[in-house]
Amino acid sequence: MPKSSSLKKHVQAVGATLRRLEGQLRGLVPLLALATRASVPPAKTKASPLGRKLKLSPERRRALKLQGSYLGYMRHLKPGQKAKVRAAKAKSGMRGAIAMARRLAKRLAKR
């Protein structure tokens, strides 16, 4: 077991090292703040908390809603059924494909 004077010296050395490290970190803080301000363009500093606001026309909104409905039904179908729905989409459009996918999905749910 080390002598108490030796232990005291070690503790003092660790304390001195920590004080030096603290001083170096205090000097580093302003430099880091300057570096981050310089690397970010001014327009990017005030970010909106909600992100960007999409400007959708009513027509585009309807199209996205249809697409979401189509994908939602397609997710639950088997590969062969998906192929049939894709063929229906090519032949009769998105609304026809959604109707067919809905019917096929109901059949799957009943099983």
MMTF fields as JSON, N, C-alpha, C and O atoms, coordinates in Angstrom:
{
  "mmtfVersion": "1.0.0",
  "mmtfProducer": "UNKNOWN",
  "numBonds": 443,
  "numAtoms": 444,
  "numGroups": 111,
  "numChains": 1,
  "numModels": 1,
  "chainsPerModel": [1],
  "groupsPerChain": [111],
  "chainIdList": ["A"],
  "bondAtomList": [4, 2, 8, 6, 12, 10, 16, 14, 20, 18, 24, 22, 28, 26, 32, 30, 36, 34, 40, 38, 44, 42, 48, 46, 52, 50, 56, 54, 60, 58, 64, 62, 68, 66, 72, 70, 76, 74, 80, 78, 84, 82, 88, 86, 92, 90, 96, 94, 100, 98, 104, 102, 108, 106, 112, 110, 116, 114, 120, 118, 124, 122, 128, 126, 132, 130, 136, 134, 140, 138, 144, 142, 148, 146, 152, 150, 156, 154, 160, 158, 164, 162, 168, 166, 172, 170, 176, 174, 180, 178, 184, 182, 188, 186, 192, 190, 196, 194, 200, 198, 204, 202, 208, 206, 212, 210, 216, 214, 220, 218, 224, 222, 228, 226, 232, 230, 236, 234, 240, 238, 244, 242, 248, 246, 252, 250, 256, 254, 260, 258, 264, 262, 268, 266, 272, 270, 276, 274, 280, 278, 284, 282, 288, 286, 292, 290, 296, 294, 300, 298, 304, 302, 308, 306, 312, 310, 316, 314, 320, 318, 324, 322, 328, 326, 332, 330, 336, 334, 340, 338, 344, 342, 348, 346, 352, 350, 356, 354, 360, 358, 364, 362, 368, 366, 372, 370, 376, 374, 380, 378, 384, 382, 388, 386, 392, 390, 396, 394, 400, 398, 404, 402, 408, 406, 412, 410, 416, 414, 420, 418, 424, 422, 428, 426, 432, 430, 436, 434, 440, 438],
  "bondOrderList": [1, 1, 1, 1, 1, 1, 1, 1, 1, 1, 1, 1, 1, 1, 1, 1, 1, 1, 1, 1, 1, 1, 1, 1, 1, 1, 1, 1, 1, 1, 1, 1, 1, 1, 1, 1, 1, 1, 1, 1, 1, 1, 1, 1, 1, 1, 1, 1, 1, 1, 1, 1, 1, 1, 1, 1, 1, 1, 1, 1, 1, 1, 1, 1, 1, 1, 1, 1, 1, 1, 1, 1, 1, 1, 1, 1, 1, 1, 1, 1, 1, 1, 1, 1, 1, 1, 1, 1, 1, 1, 1, 1, 1, 1, 1, 1, 1, 1, 1, 1, 1, 1, 1, 1, 1, 1, 1, 1, 1, 1],
  "groupList": [{"groupName": "MET", "atomNameList": ["N", "CA", "C", "O"], "elementList": ["N", "C", "C", "O"], "formalChargeList": [0, 0, 0, 0], "bondAtomList": [1, 0, 2, 1, 3, 2], "bondOrderList": [1, 1, 2], "singleLetterCode": "M", "chemCompType": "L-PEPTIDE LINKING"}, {"groupName": "PRO", "atomNameList": ["N", "CA", "C", "O"], "elementList": ["N", "C", "C", "O"], "formalChargeList": [0, 0, 0, 0], "bondAtomList": [1, 0, 2, 1, 3, 2], "bondOrderList": [1, 1, 2], "singleLetterCode": "P", "chemCompType": "L-PEPTIDE LINKING"}, {"groupName": "LYS", "atomNameList": ["N", "CA", "C", "O"], "elementList": ["N", "C", "C", "O"], "formalChargeList": [0, 0, 0, 0], "bondAtomList": [1, 0, 2, 1, 3, 2], "bondOrderList": [1, 1, 2], "singleLetterCode": "K", "chemCompType": "L-PEPTIDE LINKING"}, {"groupName": "SER", "atomNameList": ["N", "CA", "C", "O"], "elementList": ["N", "C", "C", "O"], "formalChargeList": [0, 0, 0, 0], "bondAtomList": [1, 0, 2, 1, 3, 2], "bondOrderList": [1, 1, 2], "singleLetterCode": "S", "chemCompType": "L-PEPTIDE LINKING"}, {"groupName": "LEU", "atomNameList": ["N", "CA", "C", "O"], "elementList": ["N", "C", "C", "O"], "formalChargeList": [0, 0, 0, 0], "bondAtomList": [1, 0, 2, 1, 3, 2], "bondOrderList": [1, 1, 2], "singleLetterCode": "L", "chemCompType": "L-PEPTIDE LINKING"}, {"groupName": "HIS", "atomNameList": ["N", "CA", "C", "O"], "elementList": ["N", "C", "C", "O"], "formalChargeList": [0, 0, 0, 0], "bondAtomList": [1, 0, 2, 1, 3, 2], "bondOrderList": [1, 1, 2], "singleLetterCode": "H", "chemCompType": "L-PEPTIDE LINKING"}, {"groupName": "VAL", "atomNameList": ["N", "CA", "C", "O"], "elementList": ["N", "C", "C", "O"], "formalChargeList": [0, 0, 0, 0], "bondAtomList": [1, 0, 2, 1, 3, 2], "bondOrderList": [1, 1, 2], "singleLetterCode": "V", "chemCompType": "L-PEPTIDE LINKING"}, {"groupName": "GLN", "atomNameList": ["N", "CA", "C", "O"], "elementList": ["N", "C", "C", "O"], "formalChargeList": [0, 0, 0, 0], "bondAtomList": [1, 0, 2, 1, 3, 2], "bondOrderList": [1, 1, 2], "singleLetterCode": "Q", "chemCompType": "L-PEPTIDE LINKING"}, {"groupName": "ALA", "atomNameList": ["N", "CA", "C", "O"], "elementList": ["N", "C", "C", "O"], "formalChargeList": [0, 0, 0, 0], "bondAtomList": [1, 0, 2, 1, 3, 2], "bondOrderList": [1, 1, 2], "singleLetterCode": "A", "chemCompType": "L-PEPTIDE LINKING"}, {"groupName": "GLY", "atomNameList": ["N", "CA", "C", "O"], "elementList": ["N", "C", "C", "O"], "formalChargeList": [0, 0, 0, 0], "bondAtomList": [1, 0, 2, 1, 3, 2], "bondOrderList": [1, 1, 2], "singleLetterCode": "G", "chemCompType": "PEPTIDE LINKING"}, {"groupName": "THR", "atomNameList": ["N", "CA", "C", "O"], "elementList": ["N", "C", "C", "O"], "formalChargeList": [0, 0, 0, 0], "bondAtomList": [1, 0, 2, 1, 3, 2], "bondOrderList": [1, 1, 2], "singleLetterCode": "T", "chemCompType": "L-PEPTIDE LINKING"}, {"groupName": "ARG", "atomNameList": ["N", "CA", "C", "O"], "elementList": ["N", "C", "C", "O"], "formalChargeList": [0, 0, 0, 0], "bondAtomList": [1, 0, 2, 1, 3, 2], "bondOrderList": [1, 1, 2], "singleLetterCode": "R", "chemCompType": "L-PEPTIDE LINKING"}, {"groupName": "GLU", "atomNameList": ["N", "CA", "C", "O"], "elementList": ["N", "C", "C", "O"], "formalChargeList": [0, 0, 0, 0], "bondAtomList": [1, 0, 2, 1, 3, 2], "bondOrderList": [1, 1, 2], "singleLetterCode": "E", "chemCompType": "L-PEPTIDE LINKING"}, {"groupName": "TYR", "atomNameList": ["N", "CA", "C", "O"], "elementList": ["N", "C", "C", "O"], "formalChargeList": [0, 0, 0, 0], "bondAtomList": [1, 0, 2, 1, 3, 2], "bondOrderList": [1, 1, 2], "singleLetterCode": "Y", "chemCompType": "L-PEPTIDE LINKING"}, {"groupName": "ILE", "atomNameList": ["N", "CA", "C", "O"], "elementList": ["N", "C", "C", "O"], "formalChargeList": [0, 0, 0, 0], "bondAtomList": [1, 0, 2, 1, 3, 2], "bondOrderList": [1, 1, 2], "singleLetterCode": "I", "chemCompType": "L-PEPTIDE LINKING"}],
  "groupTypeList": [0, 1, 2, 3, 3, 3, 4, 2, 2, 5, 6, 7, 8, 6, 9, 8, 10, 4, 11, 11, 4, 12, 9, 7, 4, 11, 9, 4, 6, 1, 4, 4, 8, 4, 8, 10, 11, 8, 3, 6, 1, 1, 8, 2, 10, 2, 8, 3, 1, 4, 9, 11, 2, 4, 2, 4, 3, 1, 12, 11, 11, 11, 8, 4, 2, 4, 7, 9, 3, 13, 4, 9, 13, 0, 11, 5, 4, 2, 1, 9, 7, 2, 8, 2, 6, 11, 8, 8, 2, 8, 2, 3, 9, 0, 11, 9, 8, 14, 8, 0, 8, 11, 11, 4, 8, 2, 11, 4, 8, 2, 11],
  "groupIdList": [1, 2, 3, 4, 5, 6, 7, 8, 9, 10, 11, 12, 13, 14, 15, 16, 17, 18, 19, 20, 21, 22, 23, 24, 25, 26, 27, 28, 29, 30, 31, 32, 33, 34, 35, 36, 37, 38, 39, 40, 41, 42, 43, 44, 45, 46, 47, 48, 49, 50, 51, 52, 53, 54, 55, 56, 57, 58, 59, 60, 61, 62, 63, 64, 65, 66, 67, 68, 69, 70, 71, 72, 73, 74, 75, 76, 77, 78, 79, 80, 81, 82, 83, 84, 85, 86, 87, 88, 89, 90, 91, 92, 93, 94, 95, 96, 97, 98, 99, 100, 101, 102, 103, 104, 105, 106, 107, 108, 109, 110, 111],
  "secStructList": [7, 7, 7, 2, 2, 2, 2, 2, 2, 2, 2, 2, 2, 2, 2, 2, 2, 2, 2, 2, 2, 2, 2, 2, 2, 2, 2, 2, 2, 2, 2, 2, 2, 2, 2, 2, 2, 2, 2, 1, 7, 4, 4, 4, 1, 1, 7, 7, 6, 6, 7, 7, 7, 7, 7, 7, 7, 2, 2, 2, 2, 2, 2, 2, 2, 2, 2, 2, 2, 2, 2, 2, 2, 2, 6, 6, 1, 7, 2, 2, 2, 2, 2, 2, 2, 2, 2, 2, 2, 2, 2, 2, 2, 2, 2, 2, 2, 2, 2, 2, 2, 2, 2, 2, 2, 2, 2, 2, 2, 2, 7],
  "xCoordList": [0.843, 0.0, 0.884, 1.842, 0.571, 1.437, 1.298, 0.29, 2.365, 2.357, 1.373, 1.051, 0.893, -0.092, 0.488, -0.238, 1.781, 2.389, 2.479, 2.315, 2.74, 2.788, 1.392, 1.246, 0.383, -0.993, -1.394, -2.059, -0.99, -1.31, -0.68, -1.306, 0.563, 1.246, 0.512, 0.361, 0.063, -0.662, -1.975, -2.326, -2.685, -3.943, -3.7, -4.46, -2.655, -2.329, -1.946, -2.309, -1.22, -0.828, -2.053, -2.153, -2.976, -4.204, -5.007, -5.538, -5.102, -5.83, -5.214, -5.933, -3.889, -3.212, -3.453, -3.667, -3.417, -3.666, -5.09, -5.309, -6.043, -7.437, -7.619, -8.37, -6.954, -7.058, -6.487, -7.06, -5.355, -4.775, -5.712, -5.911, -6.279, -7.21, -8.446, -8.938, -8.946, -10.1, -9.776, -10.601, -8.597, -8.194, -8.103, -8.501, -7.58, -7.482, -8.866, -9.093, -9.786, -11.143, -11.868, -12.618, -11.653, -12.275, -11.793, -12.569, -10.533, -10.016, -10.528, -10.583, -10.897, -11.368, -12.828, -13.207, -13.636, -15.063, -15.297, -16.06, -14.678, -14.927, -14.458, -15.084, -13.363, -12.872, -13.86, -14.089, -14.432, -15.431, -16.682, -17.267, -17.091, -18.265, -18.031, -18.917, -16.851, -16.52, -16.476, -16.956, -15.905, -15.784, -17.152, -17.381, -18.062, -19.383, -20.179, -20.921, -20.042, -20.749, -20.211, -20.973, -18.919, -18.311, -18.672, -18.745, -18.898, -19.155, -20.614, -20.909, -21.534, -22.953, -23.35, -23.12, -23.935, -24.376, -25.464, -26.226, -25.54, -26.499, -27.947, -28.73, -28.325, -29.706, -30.074, -31.247, -29.107, -29.377, -29.454, -29.873, -29.068, -29.019, -30.402, -30.578, -31.396, -32.745, -33.613, -34.381, -33.482, -34.249, -35.659, -35.862, -36.602, -37.988, -38.167, -37.663, -38.865, -39.044, -39.927, -39.858, -40.743, -41.644, -41.1, -41.73, -39.965, -39.437, -40.061, -40.683, -39.898, -40.425, -41.918, -42.417, -42.609, -44.049, -44.271, -43.865, -44.924, -45.199, -46.366, -47.38, -46.211, -47.278, -47.888, -47.393, -48.972, -49.609, -50.902, -51.698, -51.078, -52.358, -53.389, -53.015, -54.648, -55.673, -55.577, -55.817, -55.225, -55.084, -53.944, -54.095, -52.812, -51.65, -51.955, -51.548, -52.669, -53.031, -53.915, -53.72, -54.887, -55.748, -54.925, -55.145, -53.978, -53.137, -52.296, -52.134, -51.765, -50.957, -51.815, -51.372, -53.029, -53.933, -54.267, -54.306, -54.509, -54.768, -53.555, -53.686, -52.391, -51.18, -50.984, -50.603, -51.244, -51.114, -52.103, -51.772, -53.307, -54.322, -53.887, -53.984, -53.408, -52.934, -51.806, -51.834, -50.825, -49.689, -50.115, -49.592, -51.071, -51.557, -52.212, -52.001, -53.007, -53.625, -52.596, -52.631, -51.687, -50.684, -49.778, -49.294, -49.56, -48.657, -49.132, -48.315, -50.444, -50.978, -51.237, -51.666, -50.982, -51.281, -50.092, -48.943, -50.404, -49.362, -48.806, -49.459, -47.617, -46.996, -47.86, -47.888, -48.561, -49.426, -50.574, -50.947, -51.135, -52.225, -51.726, -52.421, -50.525, -49.933, -49.779, -50.026, -49.37, -49.21, -50.549, -50.614, -51.632, -52.962, -53.389, -53.967, -53.098, -53.474, -52.668, -53.206, -51.389, -50.577, -51.128, -51.161, -51.555, -52.143, -53.437, -53.711, -54.229, -55.47, -55.167, -55.909, -54.108, -53.717, -53.327, -53.687, -52.596, -52.196, -53.414, -53.463, -54.398, -55.572, -56.618, -57.092, -56.979, -58.1, -57.735, -58.616, -56.455, -56.035, -55.957, -56.193, -55.62, -55.36, -56.623, -56.566, -57.755, -58.99, -59.443, -59.876, -59.343, -59.694, -58.764, -59.2, -57.495, -56.519, -56.784, -56.66, -57.147, -57.438, -58.67, -58.689, -59.683, -60.897, -60.575, -61.049, -59.765, -59.402, -58.563, -58.793, -57.602, -56.746, -57.579, -57.326, -58.564, -59.443, -60.201, -60.295, -60.739, -61.466, -60.541, -60.909, -59.347, -58.409, -57.97, -57.79, -57.799, -57.383, -58.486, -58.202, -59.751, -60.867, -60.904, -61.189, -60.61, -60.563, -59.492, -59.711, -58.336, -57.25, -57.638, -57.29, -58.357, -58.726, -59.751, -59.772, -60.597, -61.623, -61.036, -61.649, -59.888, -59.281, -58.838, -58.311],
  "yCoordList": [-1.17, 0.0, 1.226, 1.298, 2.23, 3.41, 4.25, 4.222, 4.998, 5.878, 7.006, 7.315, 7.622, 8.686, 9.901, 10.595, 10.177, 11.318, 11.045, 11.956, 9.789, 9.411, 9.521, 10.003, 9.078, 9.172, 10.637, 11.009, 11.442, 12.875, 13.515, 14.34, 13.131, 13.681, 13.271, 14.075, 12.021, 11.548, 12.312, 12.707, 12.51, 13.237, 14.673, 15.206, 15.296, 16.669, 16.728, 17.675, 15.725, 15.688, 15.532, 16.188, 14.673, 14.492, 15.787, 16.178, 16.444, 17.714, 18.773, 19.5, 18.865, 19.843, 19.534, 20.443, 18.26, 17.871, 18.226, 18.718, 17.982, 18.321, 19.827, 20.266, 20.622, 22.082, 22.564, 23.445, 21.987, 22.359, 21.986, 22.768, 20.808, 20.348, 21.243, 21.557, 21.652, 22.542, 23.879, 24.42, 24.407, 25.659, 25.54, 26.45, 24.419, 24.208, 24.082, 24.596, 23.406, 23.274, 24.614, 24.893, 25.442, 26.766, 27.618, 28.387, 27.482, 28.209, 27.66, 28.376, 26.404, 25.753, 26.093, 26.083, 26.387, 26.658, 27.816, 27.644, 28.993, 30.079, 29.75, 30.162, 29.012, 28.634, 27.71, 27.843, 26.788, 25.893, 26.658, 26.373, 27.615, 28.414, 29.191, 29.256, 29.777, 30.504, 29.567, 29.909, 28.398, 27.45, 26.97, 26.839, 26.706, 26.225, 27.331, 27.068, 28.563, 29.674, 29.915, 30.26, 29.738, 29.984, 28.876, 29.124, 27.654, 26.544, 26.454, 25.803, 27.08, 27.018, 28.299, 29.387, 28.202, 29.411, 30.13, 29.482, 31.448, 32.2, 31.771, 31.815, 31.359, 30.975, 29.696, 29.479, 28.859, 27.582, 27.696, 26.742, 28.82, 28.914, 28.961, 28.484, 29.519, 29.599, 28.529, 28.823, 27.299, 26.203, 26.212, 26.479, 25.924, 25.844, 24.593, 23.533, 24.684, 23.496, 22.439, 21.265, 22.832, 21.892, 21.37, 20.517, 21.851, 21.446, 22.282, 23.31, 21.848, 22.651, 22.413, 21.321, 23.423, 23.349, 23.034, 23.794, 21.898, 21.52, 22.352, 22.521, 22.86, 23.606, 22.693, 22.597, 22.024, 21.071, 21.661, 22.257, 21.476, 21.864, 20.796, 19.671, 21.129, 20.125, 18.888, 17.765, 19.115, 17.994, 17.07, 15.848, 17.651, 16.863, 16.131, 14.983, 16.793, 16.167, 14.931, 13.89, 15.058, 13.914, 12.774, 11.605, 13.125, 12.1, 11.373, 10.155, 12.112, 11.48, 10.587, 9.527, 11.019, 10.21, 8.903, 7.84, 8.989, 7.776, 6.846, 5.632, 7.433, 6.624, 5.913, 4.743, 6.619, 6.012, 4.877, 3.849, 5.067, 4.019, 2.789, 1.657, 3.032, 1.951, 1.17, -0.06, 1.891, 1.22, 0.482, -0.589, 1.06, 0.409, -0.93, -1.897, -0.992, -2.27, -3.228, -4.422, -2.729, -3.583, -4.26, -5.37, -3.612, -4.139, -5.496, -6.34, -5.708, -6.916, -8.045, -9.13, -7.801, -8.818, -9.738, -9.396, -10.9, -11.855, -11.429, -10.67, -11.9, -11.459, -11.67, -10.805, -12.792, -13.03, -12.04, -11.573, -11.722, -10.752, -9.357, -8.586, -9.043, -7.739, -7.586, -6.514, -8.66, -8.609, -8.332, -7.557, -8.97, -8.728, -7.275, -6.667, -6.723, -5.329, -4.375, -3.379, -4.668, -3.811, -3.823, -2.793, -4.995, -5.091, -4.282, -3.621, -4.335, -3.562, -2.064, -1.266, -1.7, -0.286, 0.196, 1.303, -0.63, -0.251, -0.154, 0.69, -1.036, -1.082, -0.025, 0.706, 0.055, 0.914, 2.077, 2.824, 2.241, 3.392, 3.079, 1.957, 4.109, 3.968, 3.572, 2.704, 4.197, 3.907, 2.449, 1.798, 1.956, 0.564, -0.391, -1.416, -0.055, -0.903, -0.919, -1.961, 0.227, 0.288, -0.553, -1.267, -0.475, -1.273, -2.759, -3.518, -3.174, -4.584, -5.007, -6.076, -4.19, -4.517, -4.606, -5.456, -3.734, -3.767, -5.098, -5.723, -5.526, -6.802, -7.966, -8.843, -7.971, -9.064, -9.054, -10.114, -7.884, -7.793, -8.29, -8.904, -8.03, -8.527, -10.042, -10.682, -10.621, -12.077, -12.648, -13.664, -12.003, -12.464, -12.351, -13.218, -11.29, -11.066, -12.104, -12.449, -12.6, -13.561, -14.926, -15.698, -15.237, -16.571, -16.76, -17.818],
  "zCoordList": [0.0, 0.0, 0.0, 0.771, -0.883, -0.948, 0.31, 1.016, 0.55, 1.711, 1.461, 0.314, 2.537, 2.398, 1.686, 0.973, 1.861, 1.174, -0.329, -1.141, -0.692, -2.109, -2.733, -3.857, -2.006, -2.475, -2.633, -3.6, -1.693, -1.748, -2.984, -3.65, -3.287, -4.459, -5.75, -6.669, -5.801, -6.988, -7.17, -8.282, -6.075, -6.14, -6.591, -7.4, -6.079, -6.485, -7.963, -8.661, -8.437, -9.844, -10.738, -11.774, -10.345, -11.128, -11.13, -12.17, -10.008, -9.919, -10.819, -11.504, -10.824, -11.67, -13.152, -13.954, -13.503, -14.888, -15.304, -16.411, -14.435, -14.739, -14.893, -15.765, -14.072, -14.191, -15.517, -16.159, -15.932, -17.223, -18.363, -19.293, -18.289, -19.307, -19.359, -20.443, -18.206, -18.158, -18.823, -19.559, -18.572, -19.2, -20.711, -21.439, -21.179, -22.62, -23.255, -24.35, -22.58, -23.108, -23.134, -24.07, -22.125, -22.102, -23.282, -23.848, -23.647, -24.796, -26.118, -27.118, -26.116, -27.34, -27.666, -28.837, -26.675, -26.88, -27.85, -28.8, -27.66, -28.612, -30.034, -31.011, -30.14, -31.466, -32.179, -33.381, -31.438, -32.037, -32.449, -33.494, -31.646, -31.984, -33.276, -34.128, -33.429, -34.654, -35.855, -36.936, -35.661, -36.765, -37.235, -38.437, -36.304, -36.717, -37.384, -38.331, -36.912, -37.557, -38.96, -39.863, -39.152, -40.459, -41.454, -42.657, -40.956, -41.874, -42.302, -43.304, -41.583, -41.919, -42.636, -42.108, -43.816, -44.51, -43.7, -42.983, -43.808, -42.998, -43.202, -42.253, -44.403, -44.659, -43.909, -43.605, -43.612, -42.965, -41.444, -40.788, -40.866, -39.416, -38.797, -37.676, -39.486, -38.933, -39.601, -40.517, -39.136, -39.716, -39.141, -37.956, -39.978, -39.546, -38.703, -39.073, -37.588, -36.757, -37.426, -37.063, -38.382, -39.041, -40.357, -40.982, -40.79, -42.086, -43.18, -42.909, -44.404, -45.504, -45.672, -45.402, -46.112, -46.35, -47.818, -48.696, -48.078, -49.455, -49.985, -49.308, -51.186, -51.832, -52.888, -54.011, -52.505, -53.406, -53.952, -53.226, -55.225, -55.82, -55.44, -55.108, -55.485, -55.17, -56.07, -55.628, -57.33, -58.257, -57.834, -57.84, -57.47, -57.047, -55.74, -55.561, -54.827, -53.557, -53.798, -53.171, -54.713, -55.05, -55.649, -55.331, -56.517, -57.149, -56.102, -56.17, -55.142, -54.093, -53.197, -52.754, -52.94, -52.131, -52.847, -52.227, -54.156, -54.943, -54.931, -54.773, -55.099, -55.119, -53.776, -53.737, -52.692, -51.364, -51.164, -50.573, -51.654, -51.555, -52.357, -51.883, -53.571, -54.445, -53.761, -53.711, -53.239, -52.599, -51.336, -51.03, -50.601, -49.391, -49.676, -48.944, -50.737, -51.104, -51.681, -51.383, -52.494, -53.135, -52.1, -52.326, -51.006, -49.985, -49.468, -49.098, -49.442, -48.83, -49.818, -49.424, -51.086, -52.096, -52.341, -52.063, -52.865, -53.258, -54.614, -55.33, -54.982, -56.238, -57.481, -58.357, -57.578, -58.741, -58.807, -59.884, -57.636, -57.586, -57.938, -58.6, -57.493, -57.82, -59.329, -59.882, -59.986, -61.446, -62.124, -63.079, -61.626, -62.192, -62.001, -62.902, -60.82, -60.536, -61.413, -61.897, -61.621, -62.503, -63.931, -64.604, -64.378, -65.72, -65.785, -66.787, -64.716, -64.681, -64.659, -65.232, -64.014, -63.967, -65.359, -65.761, -66.089, -67.445, -68.37, -69.265, -68.136, -69.013, -68.648, -69.518, -67.356, -66.982, -66.067, -65.644, -65.755, -64.953, -63.461, -63.012, -62.734, -61.302, -60.533, -59.663, -60.843, -60.091, -60.288, -59.337, -61.495, -61.76, -61.03, -60.506, -60.996, -60.311, -58.806, -58.162, -58.254, -56.819, -56.497, -55.494, -57.33, -57.109, -57.136, -56.29, -58.112, -58.212, -57.01, -56.444, -56.617, -55.476, -54.2, -53.347, -54.074, -52.898, -52.845, -51.789, -53.992, -54.037, -53.685, -52.904, -54.262, -53.977, -52.517, -51.918, -51.948, -50.549, -49.626, -48.598, -49.986, -49.168, -49.191, -48.179, -50.371, -50.451, -49.541, -48.881, -49.501, -48.633, -47.169, -46.367, -46.811, -45.421, -44.941, -43.76, -45.85, -45.453, -45.134, -44.396, -45.659, -45.453, -44.049, -43.705]
}
